[in-house]
Amino acid sequence: MELIIVNNPTTEKAFIQLPVRLYKNDPNWIRPLDQDIQAVFDPQKNPTFQYGECIRWVLQDQGRVVGRVAAFFDRRITEKDNLQPTGGMGFFECEQNKTYAFALMDACRDWLQAKGMEAMDGPVNFGDRSRWWGLLVEGFAEPNYCSNYNPPYYQQFFEEYGFQNYFEQYTYHVVIRETQLSDIFYEKAQRLLKNGSYSFKHISKQNLAQHFSDFREVYNKSWDKHAGVAEMSEEEMTQVMNQLKPVIDERLVWFAYYQNQPIAFMVMIPELNQLFKYVNGKLDAWGIVKFLFHRWRGSCKKVLGMVIGVLPRFHGRGVESAMIAEFSHLAYDKKFPYREMEFNWVGDFLPAMSHVYESIGCTVSKKQITYRKLFDPTKPFQRHPVIK
């Protein structure tokens, strides 16, 4: 076996192409866009490089690429709410061979230890927590855009290596016109809607810069208590805005205001994998033609709920319910082009958010696990703290 650092076009291609071979007979796998994977490891496109480091490897055996992985750390979160400095590993792909898998994990452990880390989380992303986060363990259906998909045998690799369940992640699904919000739900929302200090509205493309500024303000104040979540910089906000601008549907992004100040948001997008599955990872000229054709055909019938955030002092007041209630007036309209929704993962450390999704008729469609590996097994392991 030979572990090779990814640092040139040849190894970059090997890193990108390995999953194509591994999943060639899996009808559920949707090839990620090459450019989305490459952007994670490009310091010009990923602002996280300002705060940390990253390395990638491919593993070869007798000249055949049999595995790949990346290791990284972000100084903003290595010690945030952790008992020990913690880095990350991700983009793990491997043939069904434990020797290969453990060699890749050993490489991550050794590199992170040399950088002063005492633990690693995985499989996670070098950047935004809403992307490439967690190992799929239930619900092996088509993955949503920028979501991890993997064969079931990966779970055995992680657990036999000594990774432990740091937190579980649940993706919630609902068929829009088969589920109506309850009267009790509307009554709870109506209490806020009748209060003149609150207002709820979806965005306008003419005011995107202001909307994203509001998003960053609420995000940083809403998530600052979450373990492993770094404050969003202005550069990161610009990156998110540039990524979402071409695909934003104004009806799917909502804000709540209290006395005209932003207090909450709900960001949803068309589920792009329903379109990208036709382009085979390449958004070149021909890929763009295919993408536009299938968008014109209306091939995208699913909404992906990416993130909901509420300022802490407004928790428990029904702000999420009021936003969803206002959105439902559009969603239940016969002209609304989407038939189903999946809400991007919510951690088991946020039971209140799970309750909101369950109250609107959602059921769990996928389960993922974020694992943590302590390099010193004699040290105490703690799961992610519950946020109330």
N, C-alpha and C positions, 0 to 999 in steps of 0.2 A: 504494500500500500504506500501511496505517496500523497502527502498533503501539500497542495500548491496554492500559494496566495494569488488571489485575483488582482492582477495589476497590469493587464494588457488586453488587447482586443481578442486574442485567442481564448484566454481564461474567462473573459467576460462573456463570450459566446457560449462557452461550456456551462457557465453558471446559469445562463438564460435557457439553454436548450435542454438541460437535464430533465426538468418536469415534463417537457413535451414527450419524451420517451417513456417516463414513468407512468404517465396518465393516458397514454395513447388508446387504451382499451376501456377507459372509464367514461361512460356517457354523461356523467354529471359534471365532470371537470370543465371549467371554462378557462381558457388560457388568459392570464393577465396580460395587459398591454406591456410590451417590452419597455416602453418609455416610462411607465409607472414604476417598474422595478428599478430601472437604471437611475431614475431621479432620486431614489432613496440614498444612493451611494455617490451622488454627484454633489460636491461641496458648493457648486454654483447654484444648485437648485434646492438643496436641503439645508435650511438655516440651522438645523441641530448641530451641524459641524462646528458652529461657533462655540458650542458648549461642551463638546465631547470628541470622541474618536471612534473609528469604526474599522474593522478589517473583515475580509471575506476569504474563504477557501473553497476549492473544489478538491474532492478526494478521488484519486485514481487507483485502480487495481489492474495490473497487467495492461496498462494503456487505456482502460475503459473508465469513464467518469461514472462513479457509483454513488456520489453524495456531494452535498454542498451545505454551507452554513455561513452565517455572519455573526460576529460578536461586536459589542459596542457599549458605550456608556455615555450618559448625559449628566454632567456635573450638577445640573440644577436639581436632579432628583435622586442621585446616588444614595443620599443619606436622608432624604425627606421621609419622615415617619418610618424609617427602617431601623432595626436594631444593629444593622451592619451596612457598610457601603455595598450597593447592589448594582450590577450592570445587567446587560441583556444579551440574549442570543435569539436569532430568528432566521427566517428564510431557509429553514432546515428542510432538506429533501434527501431521501436516502432509499436505496434498495432495501428489500426485506432481509437485512443481515445485521445482527446486533453488533458484531465486531466493527462494521463500518460506522454504525450510528454512534457507538461509544467513542470511536476515534475522533469524530467530528465534535462531540460534546467535550471531550478532553481538551481539544484545541481551544475551544471557547473558554473553558475553565482556566487553563494555564495562562492564556493571554490576559484575561481579566484579573487573575491573581497578580500578575506582573504589573498591572496598572493600579493595584491597591484595592481591588474589589474583594469582598468576602462572600459574595453570593451572586447568583444570576437568575433572572426571570426569563421564561421562554415558553413558547415561541412568541416573541414580541417584535415591535417595530422600532427602528431608529428614527423616532419622530412621533407624529400624531397617533394618539391612542385609539382613534376610531378606525385605523387601518392596520391590516396584517397583525392582528392581536389575538392570541389564544389558539389552543389546539382544538380542532373539531373532534368531539367524542360522541355526539348524537346528532342525527339529522343530516345524513350524508346526501343532501340534495344539491342542486345547482348553487354555487356560492354567489353571494352578492358582491357588488363592485368593491375591489380592494379588501376582500375578506379572505382569510386563510381557508384553504381546503386541503385535506390530507387523507391518506388511507387510514383505516382503523388501527393498523399495527403500530403506528407512531406512538399511541398511548402507552403501549407496553415498553417501548424504548425509553420514554421519559421516566416512567415510574420505576423501572428496573435500574435505571441509572442513579436514582435517588432524588429526583424532582418530587416535590410535594405540592398538593393543591393549595395555591395561594388564594385564588378566588375563582368562582364559576361565573360564566357569562351566558346570558339567555337572550336569544333572538326571538322576538314576538311577532306573530303573524295574524292577520285578520283579512277576511274577504269583505270588502267594503259594503256591498249592497245586501249581504246576507246577515249583517249584524247592525242593529240599531242601538244608539245610545239610550240608556234607561232614563225614565223620568227623574229618578233620584239624581242621576248624573247631571242632567240639565238644570235641575233645581239648585244643585250646589254651584254650578257655574253661573246661574242667573243672579245669585247674590252679589257676585263681583260685577257682572255686566250692568247691574242697576246702580252701582256705585260710580258716580261721575268722575271720581279720581282715577279710575282705571280705563284703559282703552286697549283694544286688540286689533291688529291689522296685519295683512300680508304685505310683502315688500313691493317696491316698484323698481324696475330696472334703471329708471332715471336717477335713482338715489342710492345706488349700490355702495358707493364709498361711505356714505353716512350709515347705512345699514350694517356694513361690516365693522365700522368703528363701534357701533352699539353692541354688536356681537362680541367683539374683543373685550369691551368693558364688562359686560355681564359674565362672559366666560371666565375671566381672570378673578372676578369676585366670587363666582359660584363654585369654582373648582379648586380654590386655593387650599382647601382643607383635605383634598383627596390625596392619599398616598400615591406617589409615583407620577403625579401630574405636574408638569412645569408650567409656569406662567407663559402665556402666548405673547411673543414679541411682535413688534410692528412688522418685521420682515416675514414672520410666519403667517401673520394675518394677510399680508399681501399675496403670499404664495397660495393660501387657501382661496382667496378671492379670485386669483387668476385661474385656478383649477376649476372652480365652480361656475365662473361667469358664462362659459359657453353652453352649459347644460341647465342653468337655473330656470325653473318654472315658477313665476311669481306667486302662483297660488299655493306653493308648497313650503314657503319660508315665512314664518310668523313671528311677530314680536308682541310682547305685552309691555305697557307703559303705566307708570304710576305718577300722576301729576307731570306728564309729558317726559318723564325720565325712564330709560329702558330698565326693565327689571327681569325680563325672561325672554327666551327665544325657543323656537322649535324649527329645526332645519331639516327639510326633506328634499330629496332630488328624485328624478326618474331613475329607476333601477337600471343603471347603464349596462350591466352585464347582459341584459336582454337584447342589447344591440351589439355590444362588443364581442359576443360569442360568435358572430359571423365574420370577424376580421382576422382571426387566428393570431392575435397578439400584435398585429402590424397596423398602425394607424398611418400608413403611407398614403400615397394618392389613391390607390385602389381600395385600401381600407376605408378611407374617408368616404369614397363613393358608396361602398357597402353600408357604412354607418348611416349616411344620409338617406339611402334608399329605405332601409328598415325603419328609420325614424319616420319617414314620410308614410310608410305603410301602416304605421301605428303598432309596430311589433312590441313596443314597450307598454305593458299593461300593469306594471308594478311600481309602487312608490317605495323608496328606501328612506326610512326615518333615521337620520344620521346622529342627531344629538338634541337633547332638551336640557336647557339650563335655567335655573331660577335663583335669583339672589337669596342668600340664606335667610335674611330677615322676612322674606315673603313665603318661606316654606310653610306648608300646612294651611294656606289660605284658599287653595283651590285654583291657583293661577294656571297650572297645567291643564286642569279640567276646562277652564274658561277658554283657553287657546284652542283646545281640541274641539270644544263645542262650536266655536266660531268657524273653525275649519270644516266641520262636518256639514255645514250648510252648503259648501261648495262640493264636498266629496259625495254627498247623496244626490246631487243634481245629475240628471240623466246625461247631460253633455260632458260630465267629467270623464276623461278618457281612461282613467286607471281603475282596475278591478280589485286589486289587492294591495296590501301594505305589509312590509316587514320593518320593524323597528330595530335598528342596529343594537348590538348587545348592551344589556344592562347588567352590571355586576351584582352578585348576591349580597354585596355589602350595601346595596341601595334598595332595601325592601319596599320603601315608600314608592319608588319609581315602578317597581314590578306591580305594585297594587294599582297604580294608575292604568297601566296597560291592561291588566286583567279586568279592571272595571269597565273598559270599553269593548270587552269581548275578545281580547287577544289570547292566543294560546302559544305556548313555547314550541317553536319549530326547529330550533337548533340549540345545542349546548356546546360551549367551549370551556376550556380550562386554561387559566394562566398559572403555570407552575413556577415554583421557586426552588432552587438548589443551593443549600448552604454548603460552603466548601469545608467547613468544620462541622461534622455531623454531631459533635458533642454539644454544640450551642443550641439554645432553645429555638424552636420554630414557632412563629405566630402567623396566623392567617391575616388577610387584609382586614383592618378594623371596620366594623359596621358604622355607616354614616346615617345619623338620624335627622 
